[in-house]
Amino acid sequence: MGDAIIVAVANQKGGVGKTTTAINLGAALAERGQAVTVIDLDPQGNASTGLGIGGGDRSPSSYDLLAGDTTIAAATRPTALANLSIVPATADLSSAELDIAGRARRTHLLADSLKDASGIVLIDCPPALGLLTINAMVAAEAVIVPLQAEFYALEGLSQLMLTIRQVRQSANPALRIEGVLLTMSDSRNNLSQQVEADARNTLGAVVFDTVIPRNVRVSESPSHAMPVIHYDPASKGSAAYRALAVELLARRKKENARG
């Protein structure tokens, strides 16, 4: 593998802020001078849309990368933001699980195609624990888990943790959880506060200090095809994703010093 830092952004539950996190964390890291590539591995292609890549400009795509029909260099295209690139998704990904099910090394296809990747790679996984997400976890060294501050938030985590454990045992012993990220939190809401307290009590230091607030500017920014830190740099959402970028880089520095 190249000198890339590969991080999967994963949760099998939809609507928890996975794509929003991939786009905005990527933008915040790029703003700090990091070379970042977002790989859109979700058939819905929301990360591609949110970074301004139109439907007619997505070939070669992440599907072609998985299929071995293109290279990471050829599939990567720049966005309007300095230091931030994307490998876009097309609807072809919908059939990818069936298409690759019979392939040798079917869980390692993405890892194989990212051998020459460099910089920070954020993989936006689909909301499922199928073959696409498994490929992302086999390729990655760490997983960021966005967790919406809602009633059943922690219950869905057990299946995800089990999948991460299975990937560790079978294909990628180095895989670890980079952190659990609380999203869409409302500090005035008792339930949000309770979910945060439960998450920190249950998971401890694995939960990021940074909490992403429920913020209308974060919700609006994808329709303008830009991350929130460019759509409204002064918003609470922008401040939170900038803080997350700082915290992530600090964690990596600590990890490297330990390793």
TORDO-679399 format. One record per residue: x negated, y negated, z negated of N, C-alpha, C in turn. Coordinates in Angstrom, 2 decimals. Each point is the difference from the previous one (the first is absolute). Last residue first. Layout:
REM TORDO-679399
[pt [X Y Z] [X Y Z] [X Y Z]];
...
END
This chain:
REM TORDO-679399
[pt [-2.96 -4.02 -18.18] [-0.39 1.11 0.88] [-1.44 0.00 0.33]];
[pt [1.96 -3.47 -2.62] [0.11 1.26 -0.75] [-0.54 1.16 0.81]];
[pt [0.26 -4.21 1.97] [-1.01 -0.06 -1.05] [-0.02 1.30 -0.80]];
[pt [3.36 -0.56 3.25] [-1.32 0.19 0.63] [-1.12 0.00 -1.03]];
[pt [4.37 -0.97 -1.47] [-0.07 1.41 0.44] [-1.37 0.30 0.61]];
[pt [0.99 -4.45 -1.10] [-0.16 0.79 -1.23] [-0.20 1.48 0.33]];
[pt [1.09 -2.89 3.50] [-1.34 -0.32 -0.48] [-0.35 0.83 -1.23]];
[pt [4.35 0.21 1.69] [-0.93 0.73 0.87] [-1.44 -0.22 -0.45]];
[pt [3.43 -2.36 -2.19] [0.08 1.44 -0.33] [-1.02 0.79 0.83]];
[pt [0.50 -4.56 0.96] [-0.66 0.16 -1.30] [-0.01 1.48 -0.41]];
[pt [2.36 -1.21 3.88] [-1.45 -0.11 0.23] [-0.78 0.18 -1.29]];
[pt [4.70 -0.10 -0.34] [-0.43 1.19 0.74] [-1.51 -0.03 0.23]];
[pt [2.03 -3.79 -1.94] [-0.03 1.13 -0.94] [-0.49 1.27 0.68]];
[pt [0.62 -3.86 2.63] [-1.11 -0.23 -0.94] [-0.13 1.20 -0.94]];
[pt [3.67 0.00 2.89] [-1.23 0.17 0.77] [-1.22 -0.14 -0.91]];
[pt [4.22 -0.92 -1.85] [-0.18 1.44 0.21] [-1.29 0.27 0.76]];
[pt [1.33 -4.46 -0.58] [-0.48 0.56 -1.28] [-0.25 1.51 0.14]];
[pt [1.96 -2.20 3.62] [-1.39 -0.44 -0.13] [-0.61 0.58 -1.28]];
[pt [4.53 0.74 0.68] [-0.81 0.84 0.88] [-1.47 -0.43 0.02]];
[pt [3.06 -2.57 -2.59] [-0.07 1.37 -0.52] [-0.87 0.88 0.89]];
[pt [0.95 -4.46 1.33] [-0.91 0.00 -1.17] [-0.19 1.43 -0.51]];
[pt [3.17 -0.63 3.40] [-1.37 -0.19 0.51] [-1.01 0.08 -1.13]];
[pt [4.56 0.06 -1.16] [-0.39 1.25 0.66] [-1.43 -0.07 0.53]];
[pt [2.01 -3.85 -1.80] [-0.38 0.94 -1.07] [-0.46 1.33 0.58]];
[pt [-0.61 -4.37 3.12] [1.08 0.74 -0.66] [-0.54 0.93 -1.09]];
[pt [-2.36 -3.03 3.27] [0.15 -0.44 -1.40] [1.05 0.80 -0.77]];
[pt [-1.13 0.64 4.78] [-1.19 0.24 -0.82] [0.18 -0.33 -1.48]];
[pt [3.15 1.44 4.13] [0.15 -0.97 -1.09] [-1.13 0.22 -1.01]];
[pt [-0.28 2.07 4.25] [1.34 -0.57 0.16] [0.26 -1.07 -1.06]];
[pt [-3.92 2.59 -0.17] [-0.10 -0.96 1.10] [1.33 -0.70 0.23]];
[pt [-0.41 3.35 -3.29] [-1.05 -0.98 -0.37] [-0.29 -0.98 1.13]];
[pt [3.17 3.65 0.48] [0.51 -1.11 -0.81] [-1.08 -1.02 -0.32]];
[pt [-0.29 2.85 4.57] [-0.04 0.28 -1.43] [0.44 -1.23 -0.79]];
[pt [1.94 0.69 4.98] [-1.24 -0.37 -0.68] [0.07 0.37 -1.47]];
[pt [3.60 -0.03 3.58] [-1.16 0.78 0.49] [-1.31 -0.47 -0.61]];
[pt [4.69 -1.28 -0.94] [-0.83 -1.00 0.68] [-1.31 0.63 0.50]];
[pt [3.09 2.50 -2.48] [0.80 -0.45 1.14] [-0.72 -1.11 0.77]];
[pt [-1.90 1.82 -4.04] [-0.09 0.92 1.15] [0.80 -0.48 1.21]];
[pt [0.07 -2.63 -4.21] [-1.20 -0.10 0.86] [-0.05 1.01 1.17]];
[pt [3.42 -0.48 -3.72] [0.19 -0.73 1.25] [-1.16 0.15 0.98]];
[pt [-0.03 1.92 -4.45] [1.03 0.66 0.82] [0.15 -0.66 1.36]];
[pt [-2.91 -1.92 -3.19] [-0.55 1.31 0.40] [0.99 0.70 0.94]];
[pt [1.41 -3.95 -2.01] [-0.96 -0.29 1.07] [-0.66 1.28 0.51]];
[pt [3.01 0.06 -3.74] [0.70 -0.12 1.28] [-0.97 -0.26 1.15]];
[pt [-0.94 2.83 -4.54] [-0.25 -1.35 0.52] [0.58 -0.12 1.40]];
[pt [-1.08 3.21 -4.72] [1.04 -0.11 1.03] [-0.05 -1.44 0.49]];
[pt [-4.59 1.81 -1.96] [1.35 -0.45 -0.37] [0.98 0.14 1.15]];
[pt [-4.56 2.79 -1.52] [0.53 -0.77 1.12] [1.44 -0.42 -0.33]];
[pt [-4.50 1.05 -3.19] [1.38 0.42 0.27] [0.52 -0.89 1.13]];
[pt [-5.12 1.51 -2.35] [0.82 -0.85 0.87] [1.37 0.62 0.20]];
[pt [-3.24 2.44 -2.31] [0.42 -1.14 -0.83] [0.93 -0.91 0.79]];
[pt [-0.28 5.25 1.25] [-0.67 -1.28 0.23] [0.50 -1.05 -0.99]];
[pt [-0.07 5.28 -1.07] [0.92 -1.04 0.48] [-0.79 -1.30 0.17]];
[pt [-2.09 3.78 -1.84] [0.17 0.23 1.44] [0.97 -1.04 0.60]];
[pt [-1.13 0.43 -4.75] [-0.84 -0.91 0.80] [0.15 0.21 1.50]];
[pt [3.88 2.17 -2.82] [-1.17 -0.70 -0.53] [-0.70 -0.87 1.03]];
[pt [4.10 3.09 -0.06] [-1.11 0.13 0.95] [-1.25 -0.75 -0.42]];
[pt [4.17 0.13 -2.64] [-0.14 1.35 0.57] [-1.32 0.16 0.76]];
[pt [1.24 -4.22 -1.93] [-0.12 0.98 -1.08] [-0.30 1.39 0.54]];
[pt [0.84 -3.49 3.07] [-1.29 -0.21 -0.67] [-0.21 0.99 -1.14]];
[pt [4.13 0.08 2.30] [-1.08 0.37 0.92] [-1.35 -0.14 -0.69]];
[pt [3.82 -1.43 -2.36] [-0.02 1.46 0.12] [-1.17 0.45 0.88]];
[pt [0.79 -4.65 -0.37] [-0.49 0.54 -1.28] [-0.12 1.53 0.07]];
[pt [1.92 -2.16 3.72] [-1.43 -0.32 -0.11] [-0.60 0.58 -1.29]];
[pt [4.62 0.39 0.60] [-0.69 0.88 0.94] [-1.51 -0.25 -0.07]];
[pt [2.74 -2.85 -2.53] [0.00 1.35 -0.57] [-0.77 0.97 0.91]];
[pt [0.72 -4.43 1.46] [-0.95 -0.01 -1.12] [-0.13 1.41 -0.59]];
[pt [3.21 -0.66 3.35] [-1.34 -0.14 0.57] [-1.05 0.08 -1.11]];
[pt [4.48 -0.13 -1.36] [-0.34 1.29 0.60] [-1.40 -0.02 0.59]];
[pt [1.90 -3.99 -1.79] [-0.44 0.94 -1.04] [-0.42 1.34 0.58]];
[pt [-0.32 -4.83 2.47] [0.89 1.15 -0.03] [-0.54 1.02 -1.01]];
[pt [-2.13 -4.09 1.46] [1.16 -0.39 -0.83] [0.93 1.18 -0.22]];
[pt [-3.95 0.25 2.76] [-0.41 -0.15 -1.41] [1.18 -0.39 -0.91]];
[pt [-0.34 2.90 4.56] [0.65 -1.24 -0.40] [-0.23 -0.17 -1.50]];
[pt [-2.31 2.93 4.49] [0.29 -0.15 -1.43] [0.64 -1.36 -0.26]];
[pt [-1.85 2.69 4.04] [1.38 -0.53 -0.10] [0.44 -0.16 -1.44]];
[pt [-4.10 3.18 0.18] [0.47 -0.94 1.02] [1.43 -0.46 -0.30]];
[pt [-4.82 2.60 -2.15] [1.40 -0.34 -0.25] [0.43 -1.10 0.95]];
[pt [-3.93 3.86 0.45] [0.28 -1.43 0.11] [1.49 -0.25 -0.22]];
[pt [-4.27 3.76 -1.03] [1.44 -0.11 0.20] [0.33 -1.49 -0.07]];
[pt [-4.92 2.36 1.50] [0.84 -0.69 -0.97] [1.47 0.07 0.37]];
[pt [-3.80 2.63 1.74] [-0.62 -1.32 -0.21] [0.80 -0.79 -1.02]];
[pt [-0.44 5.38 0.54] [0.99 -1.08 0.03] [-0.72 -1.29 -0.32]];
[pt [-2.47 4.16 2.54] [0.44 -0.45 -1.33] [1.08 -1.05 0.16]];
[pt [-3.31 4.09 2.80] [1.16 -0.90 -0.02] [0.38 -0.39 -1.42]];
[pt [-3.51 3.18 1.55] [-0.39 -1.35 -0.46] [1.18 -0.96 -0.11]];
[pt [0.22 4.64 1.68] [-0.25 -0.03 -1.45] [-0.30 -1.40 -0.54]];
[pt [2.52 2.14 4.28] [-0.74 -1.24 -0.25] [-0.22 -0.18 -1.50]];
[pt [2.23 3.94 2.01] [-0.65 -0.63 1.16] [-0.88 -1.20 -0.31]];
[pt [2.56 3.08 -3.19] [-0.12 0.74 1.25] [-0.90 -0.66 1.05]];
[pt [1.02 -1.71 -4.55] [-0.41 1.41 -0.15] [-0.31 0.66 1.34]];
[pt [1.65 -4.49 -0.14] [-1.30 0.06 -0.68] [-0.52 1.44 -0.04]];
[pt [4.33 -0.74 1.56] [-0.98 -0.45 1.01] [-1.40 0.08 -0.58]];
[pt [3.53 0.89 -2.95] [-0.14 1.09 0.98] [-1.03 -0.36 1.08]];
[pt [1.15 -3.29 -3.19] [-0.76 1.08 -0.65] [-0.25 1.14 0.99]];
[pt [2.76 -3.53 1.39] [-1.39 -0.46 -0.09] [-0.89 1.09 -0.61]];
[pt [4.60 0.82 0.07] [-0.55 0.05 1.36] [-1.46 -0.43 0.00]];
[pt [2.35 -0.41 -4.02] [-0.20 1.42 0.32] [-0.63 0.16 1.38]];
[pt [1.34 -4.28 -1.36] [-1.20 0.42 -0.75] [-0.34 1.46 0.30]];
[pt [4.01 -1.68 1.77] [-1.15 -0.62 0.67] [-1.31 0.43 -0.66]];
[pt [4.04 1.31 -1.99] [-0.19 0.73 1.25] [-1.22 -0.53 0.76]];
[pt [1.32 -2.24 -3.97] [-0.54 1.34 -0.31] [-0.28 0.80 1.28]];
[pt [2.09 -4.46 -0.12] [-1.46 0.06 0.01] [-0.54 1.41 -0.14]];
[pt [4.68 -1.55 -0.23] [-0.49 0.41 1.32] [-1.50 0.18 0.05]];
[pt [2.16 -1.59 -4.00] [0.39 1.38 0.30] [-0.55 0.50 1.33]];
[pt [-0.45 -4.57 -1.74] [-1.03 0.96 -0.41] [0.34 1.43 0.37]];
[pt [3.13 -3.64 1.04] [-1.32 -0.18 0.62] [-0.98 1.12 -0.34]];
[pt [4.96 -1.14 -0.88] [-0.55 1.34 0.22] [-1.44 -0.02 0.52]];
[pt [2.30 -4.25 -1.16] [0.31 1.02 -1.01] [-0.69 1.36 0.21]];
[pt [-2.49 -4.33 1.96] [1.43 0.34 -0.05] [0.18 1.27 -0.85]];
[pt [-3.94 -3.01 2.32] [0.43 -0.10 -1.40] [1.51 0.22 -0.06]];
[pt [-3.49 2.09 3.74] [0.97 -1.07 -0.23] [0.47 0.03 -1.44]];
[pt [-4.71 1.50 2.31] [1.08 0.53 -0.84] [0.97 -1.12 -0.29]];
[pt [-4.60 1.67 3.30] [0.93 -1.06 -0.37] [1.21 0.61 -0.72]];
[pt [-5.12 1.86 0.63] [1.40 0.40 -0.08] [0.87 -1.19 -0.41]];
[pt [-5.12 1.39 2.35] [0.72 -1.02 -0.75] [1.48 0.38 0.06]];
[pt [-4.74 3.05 0.62] [1.40 -0.28 0.31] [0.49 -1.16 -0.88]];
[pt [-5.09 2.22 2.11] [0.85 -0.45 -1.10] [1.40 -0.30 0.51]];
[pt [-3.48 1.64 2.77] [-0.69 0.29 -1.25] [0.86 -0.40 -1.19]];
[pt [1.59 1.75 5.19] [-0.27 -1.09 -0.94] [-0.88 0.45 -1.16]];
[pt [1.78 2.86 3.60] [-0.96 -0.96 0.56] [-0.48 -1.01 -1.03]];
[pt [3.31 3.19 -1.09] [-1.23 0.76 0.29] [-1.08 -0.95 0.53]];
[pt [4.29 -1.75 -0.77] [-0.66 0.33 -1.28] [-1.29 0.78 0.20]];
[pt [2.73 -1.06 3.76] [-0.53 -1.24 -0.58] [-0.78 0.30 -1.27]];
[pt [2.28 3.55 2.03] [-1.15 -0.41 0.82] [-0.65 -1.26 -0.57]];
[pt [4.01 1.39 -1.95] [-1.09 0.92 -0.38] [-1.27 -0.35 0.79]];
[pt [3.91 -2.29 1.14] [-0.53 -0.48 -1.29] [-1.15 0.89 -0.47]];
[pt [2.21 1.37 3.90] [-0.65 -1.30 0.23] [-0.64 -0.52 -1.29]];
[pt [2.59 4.02 -0.10] [-1.33 0.19 0.59] [-0.72 -1.33 0.26]];
[pt [3.88 -0.30 -3.62] [-0.24 0.97 1.06] [-1.42 -0.04 0.51]];
[pt [3.00 -2.43 -3.51] [-1.25 0.70 -0.35] [-0.28 1.11 1.01]];
[pt [2.58 -5.13 0.30] [0.20 1.46 -0.07] [-1.33 0.64 -0.36]];
[pt [1.10 -4.77 1.77] [0.64 0.33 -1.28] [0.38 1.48 -0.08]];
[pt [-4.38 -1.92 2.83] [1.47 0.03 0.09] [0.60 0.37 -1.36]];
[pt [-4.79 -2.64 0.27] [0.60 1.33 0.19] [1.52 -0.09 0.15]];
[pt [-4.52 -3.18 0.77] [1.38 -0.15 -0.41] [0.75 1.29 0.33]];
[pt [-5.37 -1.22 -0.94] [0.94 0.81 0.78] [1.40 -0.17 -0.57]];
[pt [-4.96 -2.81 0.15] [1.21 0.23 -0.79] [0.99 0.76 0.87]];
[pt [-5.62 -1.15 -0.19] [1.11 0.52 0.79] [1.16 0.27 -0.94]];
[pt [-4.94 -2.99 0.23] [1.08 0.54 -0.85] [1.15 0.41 0.90]];
[pt [-5.03 0.11 1.97] [0.76 -0.99 -0.76] [1.00 0.66 -0.93]];
[pt [-1.22 2.83 4.29] [-0.84 -0.81 -0.89] [0.87 -1.03 -0.71]];
[pt [0.05 5.11 3.14] [0.65 -1.21 -0.52] [-0.97 -0.77 -0.90]];
[pt [-0.49 4.37 2.43] [-0.78 -1.18 0.39] [0.61 -1.31 -0.51]];
[pt [2.04 4.29 -0.89] [-1.43 0.19 -0.33] [-0.84 -1.23 0.32]];
[pt [4.91 1.14 0.55] [-0.49 -1.19 -0.71] [-1.47 0.11 -0.38]];
[pt [2.63 3.49 2.17] [0.02 -1.15 0.91] [-0.52 -1.28 -0.66]];
[pt [0.38 4.12 -2.46] [-0.94 0.20 1.11] [-0.08 -1.24 0.89]];
[pt [3.19 0.05 -3.46] [-1.36 -0.08 -0.55] [-1.04 0.13 1.11]];
[pt [4.49 0.70 1.14] [-0.29 -1.42 -0.21] [-1.42 -0.19 -0.55]];
[pt [1.51 4.43 0.63] [-0.09 -0.70 1.28] [-0.34 -1.47 -0.17]];
[pt [0.70 3.89 -3.21] [-1.25 -0.77 0.07] [-0.11 -0.87 1.25]];
[pt [3.52 3.24 -1.16] [0.02 -0.98 -1.09] [-1.22 -0.93 0.04]];
[pt [0.58 3.58 3.19] [1.10 -0.95 0.16] [0.07 -1.03 -1.13]];
[pt [-3.14 3.77 1.80] [-0.37 -1.16 -0.84] [1.09 -1.08 0.02]];
[pt [1.03 3.04 3.80] [-1.04 0.34 -0.97] [-0.36 -1.28 -0.75]];
[pt [4.94 0.31 2.06] [-1.41 -0.31 0.31] [-0.94 0.54 -1.08]];
[pt [5.01 -0.01 0.31] [-0.70 1.20 0.43] [-1.49 -0.20 0.25]];
[pt [2.98 -3.59 -1.39] [0.16 1.10 -0.97] [-0.81 1.24 0.38]];
[pt [0.66 -4.45 2.30] [-1.31 0.43 -0.52] [0.07 1.21 -0.93]];
[pt [3.92 -1.94 2.20] [-1.04 0.10 1.04] [-1.31 0.56 -0.54]];
[pt [3.69 -0.96 -2.91] [0.25 1.19 0.83] [-1.13 0.21 0.99]];
[pt [-0.21 -3.86 -2.59] [-0.10 1.16 -0.90] [0.20 1.30 0.78]];
[pt [0.56 -4.22 2.23] [-1.39 0.41 -0.23] [-0.11 1.25 -0.86]];
[pt [3.86 -2.79 1.69] [-0.13 1.42 0.35] [-1.39 0.54 -0.34]];
[pt [1.11 -4.53 -0.89] [1.16 0.75 -0.52] [-0.14 1.49 0.28]];
[pt [-3.03 -3.37 1.70] [-0.36 0.59 -1.29] [1.13 0.83 -0.59]];
[pt [0.44 -2.65 4.00] [-0.57 1.34 0.22] [-0.33 0.69 -1.31]];
[pt [1.46 -4.61 0.44] [1.02 0.99 -0.38] [-0.49 1.42 0.24]];
[pt [-3.78 -3.61 -0.96] [1.12 0.06 0.95] [0.98 1.07 -0.49]];
[pt [-4.28 -3.38 -2.22] [0.79 1.24 0.08] [1.05 -0.13 1.09]];
[pt [-5.25 -2.45 -0.85] [1.46 -0.05 -0.06] [0.67 1.36 0.11]];
[pt [-4.63 -2.14 -2.01] [0.28 1.08 0.94] [1.51 0.17 -0.04]];
[pt [-3.02 -4.60 -1.33] [1.02 1.04 -0.23] [-0.07 1.07 1.07]];
[pt [-2.99 -4.42 -2.76] [0.38 0.73 1.22] [1.06 1.03 -0.34]];
[pt [-2.79 -4.67 -2.13] [1.08 0.97 -0.20] [0.43 0.60 1.34]];
[pt [-3.37 -3.61 -0.73] [-0.42 1.18 -0.79] [1.08 1.07 -0.18]];
[pt [1.85 -4.73 1.45] [-1.42 0.38 0.02] [-0.24 1.17 -0.94]];
[pt [4.80 -0.79 2.34] [-0.77 -0.38 -1.19] [-1.44 0.48 0.11]];
[pt [3.63 0.91 3.11] [-0.24 -1.45 0.06] [-0.89 -0.47 -1.15]];
[pt [-0.75 4.98 1.54] [1.25 -0.73 -0.26] [-0.33 -1.49 0.12]];
[pt [-2.51 4.45 2.49] [-0.01 -1.10 -0.95] [1.40 -0.53 -0.25]];
[pt [-1.03 5.22 1.22] [0.09 -1.30 0.65] [0.05 -1.12 -1.03]];
[pt [-1.28 5.71 0.89] [0.06 -1.15 -0.90] [0.14 -1.29 0.79]];
[pt [-0.63 4.41 1.93] [1.37 -0.16 -0.49] [0.17 -1.24 -0.87]];
[pt [-4.27 1.40 1.88] [0.92 -0.33 1.09] [1.42 -0.30 -0.49]];
[pt [-3.37 1.37 -3.13] [-0.39 -1.28 0.62] [0.99 -0.42 1.07]];
[pt [0.45 4.22 -2.07] [0.41 -1.06 -0.91] [-0.34 -1.37 0.61]];
[pt [0.87 3.83 3.52] [-0.93 -0.20 -1.12] [0.52 -1.11 -0.89]];
[pt [2.83 3.73 3.21] [-0.67 -1.30 0.02] [-0.96 -0.08 -1.19]];
[pt [2.74 3.84 0.84] [-0.03 -0.53 1.36] [-0.68 -1.37 0.11]];
[pt [1.24 3.12 -3.84] [-1.37 0.12 0.51] [-0.15 -0.55 1.40]];
[pt [3.88 0.08 -3.16] [-0.03 1.04 1.05] [-1.41 0.21 0.56]];
[pt [0.85 -3.45 -3.21] [0.24 1.32 -0.61] [-0.16 1.12 1.02]];
[pt [-0.21 -4.35 1.65] [-1.16 0.23 -0.87] [0.10 1.38 -0.64]];
[pt [3.61 -1.61 2.49] [-1.09 0.41 0.90] [-1.26 0.32 -0.80]];
[pt [3.61 -1.75 -2.38] [0.35 1.34 0.49] [-1.13 0.53 0.89]];
[pt [-0.17 -4.43 -1.53] [-0.46 0.95 -1.03] [0.36 1.44 0.38]];
[pt [-0.51 -3.17 4.20] [0.63 -0.15 -1.31] [-0.57 0.99 -1.02]];
[pt [-1.28 -2.79 5.13] [0.15 1.23 -0.78] [0.45 -0.28 -1.44]];
[pt [2.51 -2.55 1.80] [-0.69 1.16 0.54] [-1.46 -0.37 0.28]];
[pt [3.79 -2.90 -1.45] [-0.41 0.93 -1.06] [-0.68 1.26 0.51]];
[pt [2.60 -4.25 1.70] [-1.46 -0.15 -0.12] [-0.57 0.97 -1.04]];
[pt [4.73 -0.85 1.15] [-0.65 0.32 1.27] [-1.51 -0.01 -0.07]];
[pt [2.89 -1.14 -3.78] [0.23 1.39 0.41] [-0.72 0.39 1.28]];
[pt [-2.10 -3.97 -3.04] [1.28 0.30 0.63] [0.09 1.44 0.49]];
[pt [-2.77 -2.52 -4.06] [-0.27 0.85 1.17] [1.33 0.44 0.60]];
[pt [-0.87 -2.77 -4.16] [0.14 -0.68 1.29] [-0.31 0.83 1.23]];
[pt [0.23 1.09 -4.88] [-1.27 -0.65 0.35] [0.01 -0.50 1.45]];
[pt [3.76 2.26 -1.86] [-0.32 -1.01 -1.00] [-1.32 -0.71 0.24]];
[pt [1.40 3.68 2.73] [0.87 -1.15 0.22] [-0.38 -1.15 -0.93]];
[pt [-2.24 4.03 -0.68] [-0.37 -0.55 1.31] [0.81 -1.26 0.30]];
[pt [1.07 2.47 -3.82] [-1.28 -0.71 -0.21] [-0.46 -0.65 1.31]];
[pt [3.87 2.76 0.06] [0.23 -1.31 -0.63] [-1.28 -0.79 -0.23]];
[pt [1.35 4.55 2.17] [-0.89 -1.01 0.56] [0.13 -1.38 -0.63]];
[pt [2.12 4.72 -0.37] [0.80 -1.24 0.10] [-0.84 -1.17 0.52]];
[pt [-1.91 4.36 -0.98] [0.69 -0.08 1.29] [0.84 -1.27 0.18]];
[pt [-4.49 0.37 -3.00] [1.44 0.14 -0.22] [0.72 -0.15 1.34]];
[pt [-4.73 -0.66 -1.07] [0.28 1.42 0.18] [1.49 0.30 -0.22]];
[pt [-3.85 -4.12 0.90] [1.44 0.17 -0.15] [0.33 1.45 0.33]];
[pt [-4.56 -2.59 -1.78] [0.47 1.04 0.92] [1.47 0.24 -0.30]];
[pt [-3.69 -4.26 -0.76] [1.21 0.68 -0.46] [0.36 1.05 1.04]];
[pt [-4.80 -2.60 -1.36] [0.84 0.58 1.04] [1.19 0.67 -0.66]];
[pt [-4.15 -3.96 -1.25] [1.09 0.90 -0.38] [0.74 0.51 1.24]];
[pt [-4.64 -2.73 -2.20] [0.53 0.48 1.28] [1.03 1.09 -0.30]];
[pt [-1.33 -4.24 -3.32] [-0.12 1.44 0.25] [0.55 0.32 1.39]];
[pt [0.01 -4.41 -2.27] [-1.15 0.32 0.83] [-0.22 1.47 0.27]];
[pt [3.67 -2.37 -2.38] [-1.21 -0.01 -0.82] [-1.24 0.48 0.77]];
[pt [4.28 0.01 1.98] [-0.21 -1.39 -0.36] [-1.28 -0.16 -0.85]];
[pt [1.56 4.30 1.08] [-0.60 -0.63 1.17] [-0.34 -1.46 -0.28]];
[pt [2.37 2.39 -3.27] [-1.39 0.48 0.06] [-0.73 -0.66 1.18]];
[pt [4.56 -0.88 -0.40] [-0.71 -0.64 -1.13] [-1.46 0.44 -0.04]];
[pt [2.89 1.97 3.20] [-0.21 -1.42 0.31] [-0.80 -0.70 -1.09]];
[pt [1.28 4.51 -0.71] [-0.96 -0.09 1.11] [-0.34 -1.45 0.33]];
[pt [3.38 0.81 -3.09] [-1.30 0.29 -0.61] [-1.08 -0.10 1.07]];
[pt [4.31 -0.47 1.56] [-0.40 -1.17 -0.79] [-1.30 0.22 -0.77]];
[pt [1.95 3.52 2.80] [-0.21 -1.23 0.78] [-0.63 -1.10 -0.86]];
[pt [1.21 4.07 -2.13] [-1.08 0.25 0.99] [-0.33 -1.28 0.76]];
[pt [3.68 -0.13 -2.97] [-1.29 0.04 -0.70] [-1.15 0.21 0.97]];
[pt [4.37 0.13 1.68] [-0.27 -1.36 -0.48] [-1.36 -0.06 -0.69]];
[pt [1.64 4.21 1.22] [-0.47 -0.74 1.16] [-0.37 -1.43 -0.38]];
[pt [1.85 2.56 -3.48] [-1.22 0.65 0.53] [-0.60 -0.79 1.16]];
[pt [4.05 -0.56 -3.12] [-1.01 -1.02 0.26] [-1.30 0.55 0.55]];
[pt [4.24 2.33 -1.02] [-0.70 -0.34 -1.25] [-1.10 -1.05 0.21]];
[pt [3.26 2.56 3.13] [0.46 -1.25 -0.60] [-0.69 -0.42 -1.28]];
[pt [0.14 5.25 1.23] [0.00 -1.18 0.86] [0.40 -1.25 -0.78]];
[pt [-2.56 4.67 -1.67] [1.24 -0.77 -0.10] [-0.10 -1.21 0.91]];
[pt [-3.64 2.97 -0.70] [0.99 0.65 0.86] [1.35 -0.73 -0.03]];
[pt [-5.00 -2.06 -0.39] [1.07 0.36 -0.93] [1.09 0.59 0.88]];
[pt [-5.35 -2.42 0.69] [0.97 1.09 0.14] [1.01 0.05 -1.14]];
[pt [-4.61 -2.11 2.71] [1.05 -0.64 -0.78] [1.23 0.89 0.14]];
[pt [-5.60 0.91 0.52] [1.37 0.25 0.45] [0.96 -0.76 -0.92]];
[pt [-5.41 -0.78 1.41] [0.99 0.05 -1.08] [1.38 0.21 0.62]];
[pt [-5.75 -0.04 1.07] [1.33 0.34 0.53] [0.98 0.22 -1.15]];
[pt [-4.97 -2.30 1.51] [0.75 0.28 -1.22] [1.43 0.24 0.46]];
[pt [-4.71 0.57 3.09] [1.32 -0.55 -0.33] [0.44 0.36 -1.40]];
[pt [-4.08 0.88 2.97] [-0.12 -0.62 -1.31] [1.33 -0.60 -0.46]];
[pt [-0.13 4.35 3.21] [-0.76 -1.25 0.01] [-0.06 -0.59 -1.39]];
[pt [0.36 5.34 0.77] [0.83 -1.18 0.00] [-0.87 -1.24 0.00]];
END
